[in-house]
Amino acid sequence: MVLVEAAHVLRTQYGVARERVLDELIGVIQRENVQLLGSRTEPVLELLVQARSMPGRPIPDALIVAAAIGADAAALATFDRGQARYGFPVSRP
């Protein structure tokens, strides 16, 4: 949630370009003194890198998929069919 909020504030309040926000989030996550709670670092990094080339608002979506992967979910239950763009199974709730 902190990553989503940071991305949102940087984009909407400070006008930072999405690509730069993604690069900075990736940089923070890769620091040795940063530990993600409830997620595995590698999927988060991979999905944020993938989000760089996606239209719309891919940062929250990437982190939602990363959370599903971190929870060893079989699929992500969502009404948002766009979530499938990350290559993780999506099912309708």
RABELCOR-V861248 format. One record per residue. RES is the residue in three letters. OMEGA is omega in whole degrees, 0 to 359 (* if undefined). Layout:
[[RES;OMEGA] [RES;OMEGA]]
//
This chain:
[[MET;180] [VAL;180] [LEU;179] [VAL;180] [GLU;179] [ALA;179] [ALA;181] [HIS;182] [VAL;180] [LEU;181] [ARG;190] [THR;184] [GLN;184] [TYR;176] [GLY;180] [VAL;180] [ALA;182] [ARG;181] [GLU;179] [ARG;177] [VAL;179] [LEU;179] [ASP;181] [GLU;177] [LEU;178] [ILE;179] [GLY;179] [VAL;182] [ILE;182] [GLN;180] [ARG;181] [GLU;183] [ASN;178] [VAL;178] [GLN;177] [LEU;177] [LEU;177] [GLY;179] [SER;173] [ARG;186] [THR;185] [GLU;178] [PRO;179] [VAL;179] [LEU;181] [GLU;182] [LEU;176] [LEU;175] [VAL;179] [GLN;182] [ALA;181] [ARG;185] [SER;183] [MET;178] [PRO;175] [GLY;181] [ARG;188] [PRO;186] [ILE;178] [PRO;179] [ASP;179] [ALA;182] [LEU;175] [ILE;179] [VAL;178] [ALA;178] [ALA;178] [ALA;178] [ILE;179] [GLY;179] [ALA;182] [ASP;179] [ALA;177] [ALA;180] [ALA;176] [LEU;179] [ALA;183] [THR;172] [PHE;183] [ASP;181] [ARG;178] [GLY;179] [GLN;180] [ALA;182] [ARG;178] [TYR;176] [GLY;177] [PHE;181] [PRO;180] [VAL;175] [SER;178] [ARG;181] [PRO;*]]
//
